[in-house]
């Protein structure tokens, strides 16, 4: 089991300092190996099914079923992970996923109908191992209360995007240069090997939060309104990924260069990775809620001009800009989970966000596939534009729910343990006696002492209000900077 560590806050948080955290490399490297195949999955399905059926619409349906199944199963997987531990969940999942992917590839090669492929896609998506949220949960447990936590979120986004740079390029090369099913076969193999390696790293796992063992009341991540707002925002981000995958593949075929798909998508993902590196290196002076909104405005604006690209160079440049705009919203959203959701539901919260991306990607793949089949790739790019505009509208309307909640509500168990055990009435009466004996000129001081003593002796659950200055420090200093105040 892992525990929170104390980090030197006098030094400027950076990637070097992050990776020097004791035990970090022990789960970071296996975690990367286990999540690399995820970047290959959707594009491998698209390319294989499009090859066997000749239709991007059919390929989009199969890929979308995979994404929807993953989106629905990911929160359940996260909930069981919080209760049972990462290894107990991950071991059977990676075995099941490898078998499901192999079955889907076999059916596609046997020219099975689309409905059969869609059925096979259900266990394929439902068994996608949630390695990314598991790694984030390990960082959150190890760095709780540390200013390095936003840096860890940025690092994880960079790692994710690196997999989406390498994954699609590798899958495209395998599917177009070796065999149409080579991408899925490689994805299944790497998932099994990488997942087993990551599951073996038991020392850094967060502690489990089974109610029967800890006595804690079970907290469901989606019951927190701030997370629900982030889910809306991440749906739009997922739509960008899905719309780009289908539309870039179709555009590459339209210009007679199918291999350009991997390059174009790699440029798009590289933009996200570059912005992620920059996000982790900057010492931000604005709050995370404002960063999220500003980043999403930029993403919506960039996605709104993709449809106008008429050359590979222009599309590559616009894709780079879209990638640069994704990282601020994506990283900030993941970072905000630490203050919006309690620790005993944090892995589940991360899987809700990951599942939201997958669900948005799935719907975008269906819509972009049909639009591309009917009208060409330029119409497929309308999907990211519309999805980000809708998500931005929801984000602006519900932004008040993203304010960090009181620390006492997030970790109420520790607050109760820290409550004084003195009788409620003893301290006020003693203070009143002191006030009666004090000279007139000291009575104001005695009154202040009595009020402070009464406040400290108040039973747990008494409503107290923090000063506006304390509230501002909690809201504006950003993630990882905790101020010991008591709020409603």
C-alpha positions as CSV (number, residue, x, y, z in Angstrom):
1,X,0.0,0.0,0.0
2,X,1.1,3.5,-0.7
3,X,0.8,6.6,1.4
4,X,1.0,10.3,0.9
5,X,4.5,11.7,0.9
6,X,5.8,15.1,1.9
7,X,7.3,17.0,-0.9
8,X,9.6,20.0,-0.7
9,X,7.4,22.9,-1.8
10,X,10.1,25.4,-1.9
11,X,11.4,24.1,-5.2
12,X,9.5,24.8,-8.3
13,X,7.5,21.6,-9.2
14,X,8.9,19.9,-12.3
15,X,9.1,16.6,-14.0
16,X,12.5,15.8,-12.6
17,X,11.3,16.3,-9.1
18,X,8.2,14.3,-9.8
19,X,10.0,11.3,-11.1
20,X,12.4,11.4,-8.1
21,X,9.4,10.7,-5.9
22,X,10.2,7.5,-4.0
23,X,8.7,4.5,-5.8
24,X,7.4,6.5,-8.8
25,X,9.3,4.8,-11.6
26,X,8.2,1.4,-10.3
27,X,4.7,2.0,-11.5
28,X,5.2,4.7,-14.2
29,X,7.2,2.5,-16.6
30,X,5.0,-0.6,-16.3
31,X,2.0,1.6,-16.5
32,X,3.2,3.0,-19.8
33,X,3.8,-0.4,-21.2
34,X,0.2,-1.5,-20.2
35,X,-1.6,1.5,-21.7
36,X,0.3,1.8,-25.0
37,X,-2.0,-0.8,-26.7
38,X,-5.1,1.4,-26.0
39,X,-3.8,3.9,-28.5
40,X,-3.9,1.2,-31.1
41,X,-7.4,-0.2,-30.5
42,X,-9.9,2.1,-32.2
43,X,-7.8,2.7,-35.3
44,X,-7.0,-1.0,-35.7
45,X,-10.7,-1.8,-35.6
46,X,-11.5,0.9,-38.1
47,X,-8.8,-0.2,-40.6
48,X,-9.6,-3.9,-40.3
49,X,-13.4,-3.6,-40.6
50,X,-13.2,-1.0,-43.3
51,X,-10.9,-3.4,-45.2
52,X,-13.2,-6.3,-44.9
53,X,-16.5,-4.5,-45.5
54,X,-15.4,-1.5,-47.6
55,X,-17.5,0.9,-45.5
56,X,-16.3,3.5,-43.0
57,X,-19.9,3.6,-41.7
58,X,-19.8,-0.1,-40.8
59,X,-16.3,0.2,-39.3
60,X,-17.5,3.2,-37.3
61,X,-20.4,1.2,-35.9
62,X,-18.1,-1.6,-34.7
63,X,-15.6,0.9,-33.2
64,X,-18.4,2.8,-31.6
65,X,-19.8,-0.3,-29.9
66,X,-16.4,-0.9,-28.5
67,X,-16.1,2.6,-27.2
68,X,-19.7,2.6,-25.7
69,X,-19.0,-0.8,-24.0
70,X,-15.8,0.6,-22.5
71,X,-17.6,3.8,-21.3
72,X,-20.3,1.8,-19.5
73,X,-17.9,-0.7,-17.9
74,X,-15.1,1.7,-16.9
75,X,-16.8,3.2,-13.9
76,X,-17.8,-0.2,-12.6
77,X,-14.2,-1.4,-13.1
78,X,-13.0,1.7,-11.2
79,X,-15.5,1.1,-8.4
80,X,-14.4,-2.5,-7.9
81,X,-10.8,-1.3,-8.1
82,X,-11.3,1.1,-5.2
83,X,-12.9,-1.7,-3.2
84,X,-10.8,-4.8,-4.1
85,X,-7.5,-3.3,-5.3
86,X,-5.9,-2.9,-8.7
87,X,-4.2,-6.3,-9.0
88,X,-7.4,-8.2,-8.2
89,X,-9.3,-6.4,-11.0
90,X,-6.5,-6.1,-13.6
91,X,-5.4,-9.7,-13.8
92,X,-8.7,-11.2,-15.1
93,X,-9.5,-8.1,-17.2
94,X,-6.3,-8.2,-19.3
95,X,-6.8,-12.0,-20.0
96,X,-10.4,-11.4,-21.0
97,X,-9.5,-8.4,-23.2
98,X,-6.8,-10.3,-25.2
99,X,-9.3,-13.2,-25.8
100,X,-12.1,-10.8,-26.9
101,X,-9.8,-8.8,-29.3
102,X,-8.6,-12.1,-30.9
103,X,-12.2,-13.2,-31.4
104,X,-13.2,-9.9,-33.0
105,X,-10.2,-10.1,-35.4
106,X,-11.0,-13.7,-36.4
107,X,-14.7,-12.8,-37.1
108,X,-13.7,-9.9,-39.3
109,X,-11.3,-12.0,-41.3
110,X,-14.1,-14.6,-41.8
111,X,-16.3,-11.8,-43.4
112,X,-18.8,-12.0,-40.5
113,X,-21.8,-9.6,-40.8
114,X,-21.6,-6.3,-39.1
115,X,-24.1,-7.3,-36.5
116,X,-21.8,-10.2,-35.5
117,X,-18.8,-7.9,-35.3
118,X,-20.8,-5.5,-33.2
119,X,-21.7,-8.2,-30.8
120,X,-18.0,-9.2,-30.6
121,X,-17.1,-5.6,-29.9
122,X,-19.1,-5.6,-26.7
123,X,-16.7,-7.7,-24.6
124,X,-13.8,-6.1,-26.4
125,X,-14.7,-2.7,-25.1
126,X,-16.0,-3.8,-21.8
127,X,-12.7,-5.5,-21.0
128,X,-10.4,-2.6,-21.8
129,X,-8.1,-2.4,-18.7
130,X,-8.3,1.0,-17.0
131,X,-4.6,1.4,-16.6
132,X,-4.5,5.2,-17.0
133,X,-6.9,5.8,-14.1
134,X,-5.1,3.3,-12.0
135,X,-1.8,5.2,-12.5
136,X,-3.5,8.5,-11.8
137,X,-4.9,7.0,-8.6
138,X,-1.4,6.0,-7.5
139,X,-0.1,9.5,-8.1
140,X,-3.0,11.0,-6.2
141,X,-2.4,8.7,-3.2
142,X,1.3,9.3,-3.2
143,X,1.2,13.1,-3.7
144,X,-1.9,14.0,-1.8
145,X,-1.6,17.6,-0.7
146,X,1.5,18.2,-2.7
147,X,2.0,21.0,-5.3
148,X,3.5,18.2,-7.5
149,X,0.0,16.8,-8.1
150,X,-0.8,19.1,-11.1
151,X,2.6,18.2,-12.5
152,X,1.7,14.5,-12.2
153,X,-1.6,15.2,-14.1
154,X,0.3,16.9,-16.8
155,X,2.9,14.1,-17.0
156,X,0.1,11.5,-17.3
157,X,-1.5,13.5,-20.1
158,X,1.9,13.6,-21.9
159,X,2.1,9.8,-21.4
160,X,-1.4,9.3,-22.7
161,X,-0.7,11.4,-25.8
162,X,2.6,9.7,-26.4
163,X,0.7,6.4,-26.6
164,X,-1.7,8.2,-29.1
165,X,1.3,9.3,-31.1
166,X,3.0,5.9,-31.2
167,X,-0.2,3.8,-31.1
168,X,-2.0,5.0,-34.3
169,X,1.3,5.2,-36.3
170,X,2.2,1.6,-35.2
171,X,-1.3,0.3,-35.9
172,X,-1.5,1.9,-39.3
173,X,1.9,0.6,-40.3
174,X,1.0,-2.9,-39.2
175,X,-2.5,-2.9,-40.8
176,X,-1.3,-1.4,-44.1
177,X,2.2,-2.9,-44.4
178,X,1.9,-6.3,-42.7
179,X,-1.7,-7.5,-42.5
180,X,-5.1,-5.9,-41.9
181,X,-5.5,-7.8,-38.6
182,X,-1.9,-7.2,-37.4
183,X,-2.9,-4.1,-35.5
184,X,-5.4,-5.9,-33.3
185,X,-3.2,-9.0,-32.8
186,X,-0.4,-6.8,-31.6
187,X,-2.8,-4.8,-29.4
188,X,-4.0,-8.0,-27.7
189,X,-0.5,-9.3,-27.1
190,X,0.8,-6.0,-25.7
191,X,-2.2,-5.6,-23.4
192,X,-1.7,-9.0,-21.9
193,X,2.0,-8.6,-21.3
194,X,2.0,-5.0,-20.2
195,X,-1.1,-5.5,-17.9
196,X,0.5,-8.5,-16.1
197,X,3.7,-6.5,-15.6
198,X,1.8,-3.5,-14.1
199,X,-0.4,-5.7,-11.9
200,X,2.7,-7.2,-10.4
201,X,3.7,-3.7,-8.9
202,X,1.8,-4.1,-5.7
203,X,3.8,-1.9,-3.4
204,X,2.6,1.4,-4.9
205,X,-1.1,0.5,-5.0
206,X,-3.5,2.9,-3.2
207,X,-5.3,1.3,-0.2
208,X,-8.6,-0.3,-0.8
209,X,-11.8,1.4,0.5
210,X,-14.1,-1.5,1.1
211,X,-16.9,-0.3,3.5
212,X,-17.1,-3.6,5.3
213,X,-13.4,-3.2,6.3
214,X,-13.1,0.5,6.9
215,X,-16.5,1.4,8.2
216,X,-16.6,4.4,5.8
217,X,-19.8,5.3,4.0
218,X,-19.5,4.5,0.3
219,X,-19.1,7.6,-1.9
220,X,-20.2,7.2,-5.5
221,X,-18.1,9.5,-7.7
222,X,-20.9,10.7,-9.9
223,X,-22.9,12.0,-6.9
224,X,-20.5,14.9,-6.8
225,X,-21.8,17.7,-9.1
226,X,-18.3,18.9,-10.1
227,X,-17.5,15.5,-11.6
228,X,-20.7,15.5,-13.6
229,X,-19.7,18.8,-15.2
230,X,-16.3,17.4,-16.1
231,X,-18.0,14.4,-17.7
232,X,-19.8,16.8,-20.1
233,X,-16.6,18.5,-20.9
234,X,-14.8,15.2,-21.6
235,X,-17.5,14.0,-23.9
236,X,-16.6,16.9,-26.2
237,X,-12.9,16.0,-26.0
238,X,-13.7,12.4,-26.9
239,X,-15.7,13.6,-29.9
240,X,-12.6,15.4,-31.1
241,X,-10.6,12.2,-30.9
242,X,-13.2,10.1,-32.7
243,X,-14.0,12.6,-35.4
244,X,-10.4,13.1,-36.1
245,X,-9.6,9.4,-36.4
246,X,-12.4,8.7,-38.9
247,X,-12.0,12.0,-40.9
248,X,-8.2,11.8,-41.1
249,X,-8.4,8.2,-42.4
250,X,-11.0,9.2,-45.0
251,X,-9.0,12.3,-46.0
252,X,-5.9,10.2,-46.5
253,X,-7.8,7.8,-48.8
254,X,-9.3,10.8,-50.8
255,X,-5.8,12.1,-51.6
256,X,-4.6,8.6,-52.6
257,X,-2.2,8.2,-49.7
258,X,-3.7,5.9,-47.0
259,X,-0.4,5.8,-45.1
260,X,-0.7,9.5,-44.4
261,X,-3.4,8.8,-41.8
262,X,-0.8,7.7,-39.2
263,X,1.3,10.8,-39.9
264,X,-1.6,13.2,-39.7
265,X,-3.0,11.7,-36.5
266,X,0.5,11.6,-35.0
267,X,0.9,15.3,-35.6
268,X,-2.4,16.0,-33.9
269,X,-1.4,13.9,-30.9
270,X,2.0,15.4,-30.9
271,X,0.4,18.8,-30.4
272,X,-1.4,17.5,-27.4
273,X,1.8,16.0,-26.0
274,X,3.8,19.3,-26.5
275,X,1.1,21.3,-24.7
276,X,1.0,18.7,-22.0
277,X,4.7,19.1,-21.4
278,X,4.3,22.9,-21.2
279,X,1.4,22.6,-18.8
280,X,3.5,20.7,-16.3
281,X,6.4,23.1,-16.5
282,X,4.4,26.3,-15.9
283,X,3.8,27.6,-12.4
284,X,0.1,28.7,-12.9
285,X,-1.2,31.8,-11.1
286,X,-4.8,31.4,-12.2
287,X,-7.2,28.9,-10.7
288,X,-8.0,25.5,-12.4
289,X,-11.6,26.4,-13.2
290,X,-10.5,29.4,-15.2
291,X,-7.8,27.3,-16.9
292,X,-10.3,24.7,-17.9
293,X,-12.7,27.2,-19.4
294,X,-10.1,29.1,-21.3
295,X,-8.6,25.9,-22.6
296,X,-12.0,24.7,-23.8
297,X,-12.7,28.0,-25.6
298,X,-9.5,27.6,-27.5
299,X,-10.3,23.9,-28.3
300,X,-13.7,24.8,-29.6
301,X,-12.3,27.6,-31.8
302,X,-9.6,25.4,-33.3
303,X,-12.0,22.5,-34.0
304,X,-14.4,24.8,-35.8
305,X,-12.1,25.3,-38.8
306,X,-11.0,21.7,-39.5
307,X,-13.7,21.2,-42.1
308,X,-12.2,24.0,-44.3
309,X,-8.8,22.2,-44.8
310,X,-8.2,21.2,-48.4
311,X,-4.5,20.0,-48.3
312,X,-2.4,17.7,-46.2
313,X,-0.2,20.5,-45.0
314,X,-3.0,22.7,-44.0
315,X,-4.9,19.9,-42.3
316,X,-1.7,18.8,-40.5
317,X,-1.2,22.4,-39.2
318,X,-4.8,22.7,-38.0
319,X,-4.6,19.3,-36.4
320,X,-1.5,20.4,-34.5
321,X,-3.4,23.5,-33.2
322,X,-6.3,21.3,-32.1
323,X,-3.9,19.0,-30.3
324,X,-2.3,22.0,-28.5
325,X,-5.7,23.1,-27.3
326,X,-6.8,19.8,-25.9
327,X,-4.1,19.4,-23.3
328,X,-5.1,22.5,-21.1
329,X,-8.6,21.2,-20.8
330,X,-7.8,17.6,-20.4
331,X,-5.0,18.0,-17.8
332,X,-6.9,20.5,-15.7
333,X,-10.0,18.3,-15.6
334,X,-8.0,15.4,-14.4
335,X,-6.2,17.6,-11.8
336,X,-9.5,18.9,-10.4
337,X,-10.7,15.4,-9.4
338,X,-8.4,15.6,-6.4
339,X,-10.4,18.3,-4.8
340,X,-13.9,17.5,-6.2
341,X,-14.0,13.8,-5.3
342,X,-13.0,12.0,-2.0
343,X,-10.1,9.5,-2.0
344,X,-12.4,6.5,-1.6
345,X,-14.0,7.1,-5.0
346,X,-11.1,8.6,-6.9
347,X,-10.3,5.7,-9.2
348,X,-14.0,5.5,-10.1
349,X,-13.9,9.2,-10.8
350,X,-11.0,8.9,-13.1
351,X,-12.7,6.0,-15.0
352,X,-15.8,8.2,-15.4
353,X,-13.7,10.7,-17.2
354,X,-11.9,8.1,-19.3
355,X,-15.2,6.4,-20.1
356,X,-16.7,9.8,-21.0
357,X,-13.9,10.3,-23.5
358,X,-14.5,6.8,-24.9
359,X,-18.3,7.4,-25.1
360,X,-17.8,10.8,-26.9
361,X,-15.3,9.1,-29.2
362,X,-17.8,6.3,-30.0
363,X,-20.6,8.6,-30.9
364,X,-18.3,10.8,-33.0
365,X,-17.0,7.7,-34.8
366,X,-20.6,6.7,-35.8
367,X,-21.6,10.2,-36.9
368,X,-18.3,11.0,-38.7
369,X,-18.4,7.6,-40.4
370,X,-21.8,8.2,-41.8
371,X,-21.1,11.8,-42.8
372,X,-17.9,10.7,-44.5
373,X,-19.5,7.9,-46.4
374,X,-22.2,10.2,-47.7
375,X,-20.4,13.5,-48.2
376,X,-16.6,13.1,-47.7
377,X,-14.1,13.8,-45.0
378,X,-14.8,17.5,-44.7
379,X,-18.3,16.7,-43.3
380,X,-16.8,14.3,-40.8
381,X,-14.8,17.2,-39.3
382,X,-18.1,18.9,-38.5
383,X,-18.5,16.4,-35.6
384,X,-15.7,17.8,-33.5
385,X,-16.9,21.3,-34.1
386,X,-20.5,20.6,-33.0
387,X,-19.5,18.5,-30.0
388,X,-17.1,21.0,-28.5
389,X,-19.5,23.8,-29.0
390,X,-22.2,21.9,-27.1
391,X,-19.8,20.9,-24.3
392,X,-18.5,24.4,-23.9
393,X,-22.1,25.7,-23.5
394,X,-22.7,23.2,-20.7
395,X,-19.3,24.0,-19.1
396,X,-20.1,27.7,-19.0
397,X,-23.6,27.2,-17.7
398,X,-22.5,24.9,-14.9
399,X,-19.1,26.3,-14.1
400,X,-20.2,27.3,-10.5
401,X,-20.3,23.6,-9.7
402,X,-16.6,23.3,-10.3
403,X,-15.6,25.3,-7.3
404,X,-13.5,23.1,-5.0
405,X,-15.5,21.8,-2.1
406,X,-14.5,22.2,1.6
407,X,-11.7,19.9,2.7
408,X,-13.9,18.8,5.6
409,X,-16.5,17.5,3.2
410,X,-13.9,15.6,1.1
411,X,-12.1,14.0,4.0
412,X,-14.8,14.2,6.7
413,X,-13.5,11.1,8.4
414,X,-10.2,12.7,9.3
415,X,-12.0,15.9,10.4
416,X,-14.1,13.9,12.8
417,X,-11.0,12.1,14.2
418,X,-9.4,15.5,14.8
419,X,-12.4,17.0,16.6
420,X,-11.7,17.9,20.3
421,X,-13.0,15.4,22.9
422,X,-13.7,18.1,25.5
423,X,-17.2,18.6,26.8
424,X,-19.0,21.3,24.8
425,X,-20.1,23.3,27.8
426,X,-16.9,23.2,30.0
427,X,-14.8,25.6,28.0
428,X,-17.4,28.3,27.5
429,X,-18.3,28.4,31.2
430,X,-14.6,28.7,32.1
431,X,-14.2,31.6,29.7
432,X,-17.2,33.3,31.1
433,X,-15.7,33.2,34.6
434,X,-12.5,34.6,33.3
435,X,-14.4,37.5,31.7
436,X,-16.2,38.3,34.9
437,X,-13.0,38.7,36.9
438,X,-11.1,40.7,34.2
439,X,-10.8,44.4,34.4
440,X,-13.0,46.5,32.1
441,X,-10.2,47.3,29.7
442,X,-9.5,43.5,29.1
443,X,-13.1,42.4,28.6
444,X,-12.9,42.6,24.8
445,X,-9.9,40.3,24.9
446,X,-11.7,37.8,27.2
447,X,-14.7,37.8,24.9
448,X,-12.6,37.0,21.9
449,X,-10.9,34.2,23.9
450,X,-14.3,32.8,24.9
451,X,-15.5,32.8,21.4
452,X,-12.4,31.1,20.1
453,X,-12.6,28.5,22.9
454,X,-16.3,27.8,22.2
455,X,-15.6,27.4,18.5
456,X,-12.8,24.9,19.1
457,X,-14.9,22.9,21.6
458,X,-17.9,22.7,19.3
459,X,-19.0,19.2,18.5
460,X,-18.3,17.7,15.1
461,X,-21.0,18.7,12.5
462,X,-21.4,22.3,13.9
463,X,-21.6,24.7,11.0
464,X,-18.8,27.3,10.9
465,X,-17.8,29.7,8.2
466,X,-14.4,30.5,6.8
467,X,-13.4,34.1,6.1
468,X,-13.6,35.3,2.5
469,X,-9.9,35.5,2.4
470,X,-9.5,31.8,3.4
471,X,-12.1,30.8,0.8
472,X,-10.2,32.7,-1.9
473,X,-7.0,31.0,-1.0
474,X,-8.6,27.6,-1.4
475,X,-10.3,28.5,-4.7
476,X,-7.5,30.3,-6.4
477,X,-4.2,28.8,-5.3
478,X,-4.9,25.7,-7.4
479,X,-4.7,22.0,-6.9
480,X,-2.4,20.5,-4.4
481,X,-2.3,23.6,-2.1
482,X,-4.5,22.9,0.9
483,X,-5.4,25.6,3.4
484,X,-6.5,24.3,6.8
485,X,-9.9,26.1,7.1
486,X,-13.3,25.0,8.2
487,X,-16.1,25.7,5.8
488,X,-19.8,24.9,5.4
